[in-house]
Amino acid sequence: MLKKPKNKTKGFTLIEVIVVVAIIAIMIAFTLPTFVGYIGKTKVTVDK
């Protein structure tokens, strides 16, 4: 008769969290220059 382990923890491992944070950082690194460019264009248009 096999017994199930009682102390099975639920959650994420440190590696999984680091991978998700790295993916989010890469996405921000690609989109931030575009977003800053849009903000600059908006300020120029409003100032005219």
SVG drawing of the C-alpha trace seen along z (x, -y; Angstrom):
<svg xmlns="http://www.w3.org/2000/svg" viewBox="-2 -76 19 78">
<polyline fill="none" stroke="black" stroke-width="0.4" points="0.0,0.0 1.5,-3.3 1.1,-6.4 0.9,-9.9 3.3,-12.4 1.5,-14.8 4.1,-17.6 3.7,-18.4 4.2,-22.1 2.5,-24.2 4.0,-27.2 6.7,-28.4 10.4,-27.6 13.0,-30.3 14.1,-29.4 10.6,-29.8 10.2,-33.2 13.6,-34.4 12.6,-33.2 9.3,-35.1 11.0,-38.3 13.7,-38.0 11.0,-37.7 9.1,-40.7 12.3,-42.7 13.1,-41.8 9.6,-42.9 10.0,-46.2 13.4,-46.8 11.9,-46.5 8.8,-48.5 10.2,-51.4 12.0,-53.3 8.8,-53.2 6.7,-54.4 9.2,-57.2 9.1,-58.3 5.3,-58.5 5.4,-60.7 8.0,-63.0 5.8,-63.4 2.8,-64.1 4.6,-66.9 5.8,-68.5 2.2,-68.4 0.7,-69.9 3.3,-72.7 2.6,-73.8"/>
</svg>
